[in-house]
């Protein structure tokens, strides 16, 4: 599978999550299946794979870097849900949307 395909798949999954999560409350996100924490772990795995495969190619490196940024934001979202911190939820979701919509 080509690097771009893996990257696009990751963005597709992230976008699908955002379409659902942006309308959910903190309590609903706690019950999300798969869990926000599991999604963040899967994204970390994919981001690591993308980074390892990117090599020195500029475009591939940019995709890997954005994937890693998406992963970090998703981890912050998982932490907010786990710690019952709804205050930053909207800000984190908006930041996530920006990175997911990067080509």
VOPAGU-2260 file (C-alpha; in pm, 1 decimal, decimal comma):
REM VOPAGU-2260
SITE   aa  ch    i         X         Y         Z
SITE  UNK   A    0       0,0       0,0       0,0
SITE  UNK   A    1     134,8     339,5     -95,4
SITE  UNK   A    2     225,4     588,5     179,0
SITE  UNK   A    3     -32,5     838,4      51,2
SITE  UNK   A    4    -304,0     572,3      76,0
SITE  UNK   A    5    -217,8     499,1     440,0
SITE  UNK   A    6    -216,9     872,1     515,0
SITE  UNK   A    7    -550,8     927,6     338,4
SITE  UNK   A    8    -701,2     632,8     524,3
SITE  UNK   A    9    -589,8     779,6     855,1
SITE  UNK   A   10    -742,1    1117,0     763,9
SITE  UNK   A   11   -1063,2     944,2     654,8
SITE  UNK   A   12   -1093,9     771,4     992,8
SITE  UNK   A   13   -1011,4    1094,3    1177,8
SITE  UNK   A   14   -1266,2    1285,6     971,2
SITE  UNK   A   15   -1532,3    1022,7    1037,5
SITE  UNK   A   16   -1461,9    1050,4    1408,8
SITE  UNK   A   17   -1480,5    1430,8    1395,0
SITE  UNK   A   18   -1812,7    1425,5    1210,1
SITE  UNK   A   19   -1957,5    1223,7    1496,5
SITE  UNK   A   20   -1763,8    1364,4    1790,5
SITE  UNK   A   21   -1815,6    1732,6    1718,7
SITE  UNK   A   22   -2181,3    1691,6    1813,9
SITE  UNK   A   23   -2125,9    1474,5    2120,8
SITE  UNK   A   24   -2097,0    1569,1    2483,4
SITE  UNK   A   25   -1812,4    1464,5    2708,7
SITE  UNK   A   26   -2033,1    1192,2    2854,6
SITE  UNK   A   27   -2113,4    1059,4    2507,4
SITE  UNK   A   28   -1745,1    1058,0    2415,8
SITE  UNK   A   29   -1676,5     843,0    2721,0
SITE  UNK   A   30   -1906,3     579,2    2572,6
SITE  UNK   A   31   -1780,3     612,5    2214,3
SITE  UNK   A   32   -1700,4     276,8    2054,2
SITE  UNK   A   33   -1417,6     226,7    1980,9
SITE  UNK   A   34   -1301,9     441,2    2268,2
SITE  UNK   A   35   -1130,7     773,2    2208,6
SITE  UNK   A   36    -826,1     627,0    2379,9
SITE  UNK   A   37    -819,3     327,2    2143,5
SITE  UNK   A   38    -853,3     554,8    1840,3
SITE  UNK   A   39    -561,8     765,4    1966,0
SITE  UNK   A   40    -348,5     453,3    2014,0
SITE  UNK   A   41    -428,5     333,5    1662,1
SITE  UNK   A   42    -344,1     676,6    1523,4
SITE  UNK   A   43     -10,9     672,1    1711,3
SITE  UNK   A   44      69,4     336,9    1551,6
SITE  UNK   A   45     -14,6     464,1    1202,5
SITE  UNK   A   46     176,0     789,3    1255,2
SITE  UNK   A   47     482,6     592,1    1362,3
SITE  UNK   A   48     458,0     369,2    1056,3
SITE  UNK   A   49     420,9     672,2     829,4
SITE  UNK   A   50     724,0     837,7     989,9
SITE  UNK   A   51     931,7     523,2     944,9
SITE  UNK   A   52     829,3     487,7     580,1
SITE  UNK   A   53     862,1     855,5     488,0
SITE  UNK   A   54    1239,3     863,1     460,6
SITE  UNK   A   55    1387,0    1180,7     311,1
SITE  UNK   A   56    1108,4    1254,3      63,0
SITE  UNK   A   57     974,0    1604,3     140,6
SITE  UNK   A   58     606,7    1530,1      63,4
SITE  UNK   A   59     614,1    1201,2     253,9
SITE  UNK   A   60     779,9    1373,1     550,9
SITE  UNK   A   61     507,4    1639,6     554,0
SITE  UNK   A   62     235,3    1373,4     551,5
SITE  UNK   A   63     407,0    1189,6     835,9
SITE  UNK   A   64     445,4    1512,2    1035,5
SITE  UNK   A   65      78,2    1601,8     994,5
SITE  UNK   A   66     -22,2    1247,2    1088,8
SITE  UNK   A   67     186,5    1279,4    1404,0
SITE  UNK   A   68      26,2    1616,2    1486,2
SITE  UNK   A   69    -319,3    1461,0    1440,9
SITE  UNK   A   70    -210,7    1181,5    1671,1
SITE  UNK   A   71     -95,6    1425,1    1941,6
SITE  UNK   A   72    -422,9    1616,2    1925,3
SITE  UNK   A   73    -621,3    1292,3    1943,8
SITE  UNK   A   74    -418,3    1193,0    2249,9
SITE  UNK   A   75    -502,2    1529,1    2411,2
SITE  UNK   A   76    -868,7    1462,4    2333,3
SITE  UNK   A   77    -844,2    1116,3    2489,8
SITE  UNK   A   78    -681,5    1268,9    2799,7
SITE  UNK   A   79    -957,8    1530,9    2824,3
SITE  UNK   A   80   -1224,3    1261,1    2804,1
SITE  UNK   A   81   -1045,3    1036,9    3057,2
SITE  UNK   A   82    -993,8    1321,8    3304,4
SITE  UNK   A   83   -1350,3    1450,2    3261,2
SITE  UNK   A   84   -1219,0    1787,5    3139,1
SITE  UNK   A   85   -1482,9    1925,8    2905,5
SITE  UNK   A   86   -1348,9    2281,5    2923,8
SITE  UNK   A   87   -1092,0    2235,9    2646,3
SITE  UNK   A   88   -1293,5    1987,8    2440,8
SITE  UNK   A   89   -1422,5    2235,6    2181,5
SITE  UNK   A   90   -1078,2    2389,9    2133,7
SITE  UNK   A   91    -914,3    2049,9    2088,3
SITE  UNK   A   92   -1180,2    1938,6    1837,3
SITE  UNK   A   93   -1134,2    2259,2    1633,2
SITE  UNK   A   94    -756,6    2214,2    1632,7
SITE  UNK   A   95    -804,1    1854,1    1522,5
SITE  UNK   A   96   -1031,4    1965,8    1236,0
SITE  UNK   A   97    -758,0    2197,4    1106,7
SITE  UNK   A   98    -501,2    1918,5    1088,4
SITE  UNK   A   99    -740,7    1664,8     941,2
SITE  UNK   A  100    -828,8    1903,2     659,8
SITE  UNK   A  101    -467,0    1953,1     551,2
SITE  UNK   A  102    -417,9    1789,2     208,6
